[in-house]
Amino acid sequence: LRLCLGGWGSLVNPTGVAACRGTGRLAVAHDGKKRIHVFGPSGFCLQRFGERGDAGNDVKYPLDVTVTSDGHVVVTDGGDCSVKAFDFEGRGVLAVREGFRLPWGLDATPKSEVIVTDSEAGTLYRLTADFGRGELKKCQMIRAQLVSPRAVAVCQTSGAVAVIEHLKARGVNKGSTRVKIFSAEMDLIGQIDSFGLNLVFSSRMYATAVAFDKEGRVIVTDVCSQAVICLGKPEEFPMFNPLISHGLSYPIGLTYMANDSLVVLDSGDHSIKIFSS
């Protein structure tokens, strides 16, 4: 473990984390007075923005955050069902409503497009925008008929997209999750659910966040085992290789930094934990 940032008081019930690849900065969405915090590599908070409220630059309830390669912070706002983009100074540059029912997870592609899940509609969108000018060019639905899709990740090398679906429970338990992987052309190339994993490895899994490592392996946070687990590449699903199995209480966010450090957002103790590779 290299570094633990934030902690209760500076972060309140955090929901999403994203790395700015070139700078070592981390953007975090949480439920505090200013909803987005940007931390520098040393752990110092450089910027806070996105007040709770009804103005254009305000953020009512952030569910996830990503940083585009051209340096914009993009947030899903569950409070008013929108996707909002800011520059690193915290100025709002764009708000997209486009008929979202509940935009939830998002991740940026290498071309600064943004892939967004709509949990309520069961869909996946691709947003193309000129964030510098505040112009939305296209909001295209690229996949439908998903089941409560939430967390999403884009592989920076292959363009593959990983989505976590939250399946409804039968009976008393709280349901289960399924990880689906689509190719860059949006063909299904791999999937694994809690039930299948239980059959193969007798492990329960409730996945809350997903990322790709630089080899294209799928990494998830699992709140059942309080761990970060590597599921392998889509074509070799499933593996079950715990990467981090100690020191996490309720891991709900995941991202890789440019130096291959793994960043885990832990809502159990309201902190960001950074693990060296």
LINFEN-V200033 format. One record per residue. N is the residue number from 1. RES is the residue in one small letter. SS is DSSP state (alpha for helix, beta for strand, coil for the rest). Layout:
BEGIN
n:N res:RES ss:SS
n:N res:RES ss:SS
END
This chain:
BEGIN
n:1 res:l ss:coil
n:2 res:r ss:coil
n:3 res:l ss:beta
n:4 res:c ss:beta
n:5 res:l ss:beta
n:6 res:g ss:beta
n:7 res:g ss:coil
n:8 res:w ss:beta
n:9 res:g ss:coil
n:10 res:s ss:coil
n:11 res:l ss:beta
n:12 res:v ss:coil
n:13 res:n ss:coil
n:14 res:p ss:coil
n:15 res:t ss:coil
n:16 res:g ss:beta
n:17 res:v ss:beta
n:18 res:a ss:beta
n:19 res:a ss:beta
n:20 res:c ss:beta
n:21 res:r ss:coil
n:22 res:g ss:coil
n:23 res:t ss:coil
n:24 res:g ss:coil
n:25 res:r ss:beta
n:26 res:l ss:beta
n:27 res:a ss:beta
n:28 res:v ss:beta
n:29 res:a ss:beta
n:30 res:h ss:coil
n:31 res:d ss:coil
n:32 res:g ss:coil
n:33 res:k ss:coil
n:34 res:k ss:beta
n:35 res:r ss:beta
n:36 res:i ss:beta
n:37 res:h ss:beta
n:38 res:v ss:beta
n:39 res:f ss:beta
n:40 res:g ss:coil
n:41 res:p ss:coil
n:42 res:s ss:coil
n:43 res:g ss:coil
n:44 res:f ss:coil
n:45 res:c ss:beta
n:46 res:l ss:beta
n:47 res:q ss:beta
n:48 res:r ss:beta
n:49 res:f ss:beta
n:50 res:g ss:beta
n:51 res:e ss:beta
n:52 res:r ss:coil
n:53 res:g ss:coil
n:54 res:d ss:coil
n:55 res:a ss:coil
n:56 res:g ss:coil
n:57 res:n ss:coil
n:58 res:d ss:coil
n:59 res:v ss:coil
n:60 res:k ss:coil
n:61 res:y ss:coil
n:62 res:p ss:beta
n:63 res:l ss:beta
n:64 res:d ss:beta
n:65 res:v ss:beta
n:66 res:t ss:beta
n:67 res:v ss:beta
n:68 res:t ss:coil
n:69 res:s ss:coil
n:70 res:d ss:coil
n:71 res:g ss:coil
n:72 res:h ss:coil
n:73 res:v ss:beta
n:74 res:v ss:beta
n:75 res:v ss:beta
n:76 res:t ss:beta
n:77 res:d ss:beta
n:78 res:g ss:coil
n:79 res:g ss:coil
n:80 res:d ss:coil
n:81 res:c ss:coil
n:82 res:s ss:beta
n:83 res:v ss:beta
n:84 res:k ss:beta
n:85 res:a ss:beta
n:86 res:f ss:beta
n:87 res:d ss:coil
n:88 res:f ss:coil
n:89 res:e ss:coil
n:90 res:g ss:coil
n:91 res:r ss:coil
n:92 res:g ss:beta
n:93 res:v ss:beta
n:94 res:l ss:beta
n:95 res:a ss:beta
n:96 res:v ss:beta
n:97 res:r ss:coil
n:98 res:e ss:coil
n:99 res:g ss:coil
n:100 res:f ss:coil
n:101 res:r ss:coil
n:102 res:l ss:coil
n:103 res:p ss:beta
n:104 res:w ss:beta
n:105 res:g ss:beta
n:106 res:l ss:beta
n:107 res:d ss:beta
n:108 res:a ss:beta
n:109 res:t ss:coil
n:110 res:p ss:coil
n:111 res:k ss:coil
n:112 res:s ss:coil
n:113 res:e ss:coil
n:114 res:v ss:beta
n:115 res:i ss:beta
n:116 res:v ss:beta
n:117 res:t ss:beta
n:118 res:d ss:beta
n:119 res:s ss:coil
n:120 res:e ss:coil
n:121 res:a ss:coil
n:122 res:g ss:coil
n:123 res:t ss:beta
n:124 res:l ss:beta
n:125 res:y ss:beta
n:126 res:r ss:beta
n:127 res:l ss:beta
n:128 res:t ss:beta
n:129 res:a ss:beta
n:130 res:d ss:beta
n:131 res:f ss:coil
n:132 res:g ss:coil
n:133 res:r ss:coil
n:134 res:g ss:coil
n:135 res:e ss:beta
n:136 res:l ss:beta
n:137 res:k ss:beta
n:138 res:k ss:beta
n:139 res:c ss:beta
n:140 res:q ss:beta
n:141 res:m ss:beta
n:142 res:i ss:beta
n:143 res:r ss:beta
n:144 res:a ss:coil
n:145 res:q ss:coil
n:146 res:l ss:coil
n:147 res:v ss:coil
n:148 res:s ss:coil
n:149 res:p ss:beta
n:150 res:r ss:beta
n:151 res:a ss:beta
n:152 res:v ss:beta
n:153 res:a ss:beta
n:154 res:v ss:beta
n:155 res:c ss:coil
n:156 res:q ss:coil
n:157 res:t ss:coil
n:158 res:s ss:coil
n:159 res:g ss:coil
n:160 res:a ss:coil
n:161 res:v ss:beta
n:162 res:a ss:beta
n:163 res:v ss:beta
n:164 res:i ss:beta
n:165 res:e ss:beta
n:166 res:h ss:beta
n:167 res:l ss:beta
n:168 res:k ss:coil
n:169 res:a ss:coil
n:170 res:r ss:coil
n:171 res:g ss:coil
n:172 res:v ss:coil
n:173 res:n ss:coil
n:174 res:k ss:coil
n:175 res:g ss:coil
n:176 res:s ss:beta
n:177 res:t ss:beta
n:178 res:r ss:beta
n:179 res:v ss:beta
n:180 res:k ss:beta
n:181 res:i ss:beta
n:182 res:f ss:beta
n:183 res:s ss:coil
n:184 res:a ss:coil
n:185 res:e ss:coil
n:186 res:m ss:coil
n:187 res:d ss:coil
n:188 res:l ss:beta
n:189 res:i ss:beta
n:190 res:g ss:beta
n:191 res:q ss:beta
n:192 res:i ss:beta
n:193 res:d ss:beta
n:194 res:s ss:alpha
n:195 res:f ss:alpha
n:196 res:g ss:alpha
n:197 res:l ss:alpha
n:198 res:n ss:alpha
n:199 res:l ss:alpha
n:200 res:v ss:alpha
n:201 res:f ss:alpha
n:202 res:s ss:coil
n:203 res:s ss:coil
n:204 res:r ss:coil
n:205 res:m ss:coil
n:206 res:y ss:coil
n:207 res:a ss:beta
n:208 res:t ss:beta
n:209 res:a ss:beta
n:210 res:v ss:beta
n:211 res:a ss:beta
n:212 res:f ss:beta
n:213 res:d ss:coil
n:214 res:k ss:coil
n:215 res:e ss:coil
n:216 res:g ss:coil
n:217 res:r ss:coil
n:218 res:v ss:beta
n:219 res:i ss:beta
n:220 res:v ss:beta
n:221 res:t ss:beta
n:222 res:d ss:beta
n:223 res:v ss:coil
n:224 res:c ss:coil
n:225 res:s ss:coil
n:226 res:q ss:coil
n:227 res:a ss:beta
n:228 res:v ss:beta
n:229 res:i ss:beta
n:230 res:c ss:beta
n:231 res:l ss:beta
n:232 res:g ss:beta
n:233 res:k ss:coil
n:234 res:p ss:alpha
n:235 res:e ss:alpha
n:236 res:e ss:alpha
n:237 res:f ss:coil
n:238 res:p ss:coil
n:239 res:m ss:coil
n:240 res:f ss:coil
n:241 res:n ss:beta
n:242 res:p ss:beta
n:243 res:l ss:beta
n:244 res:i ss:beta
n:245 res:s ss:coil
n:246 res:h ss:coil
n:247 res:g ss:coil
n:248 res:l ss:coil
n:249 res:s ss:coil
n:250 res:y ss:coil
n:251 res:p ss:beta
n:252 res:i ss:beta
n:253 res:g ss:beta
n:254 res:l ss:beta
n:255 res:t ss:beta
n:256 res:y ss:beta
n:257 res:m ss:coil
n:258 res:a ss:coil
n:259 res:n ss:coil
n:260 res:d ss:coil
n:261 res:s ss:coil
n:262 res:l ss:beta
n:263 res:v ss:beta
n:264 res:v ss:beta
n:265 res:l ss:beta
n:266 res:d ss:beta
n:267 res:s ss:coil
n:268 res:g ss:coil
n:269 res:d ss:coil
n:270 res:h ss:coil
n:271 res:s ss:beta
n:272 res:i ss:beta
n:273 res:k ss:beta
n:274 res:i ss:beta
n:275 res:f ss:beta
n:276 res:s ss:coil
n:277 res:s ss:coil
END
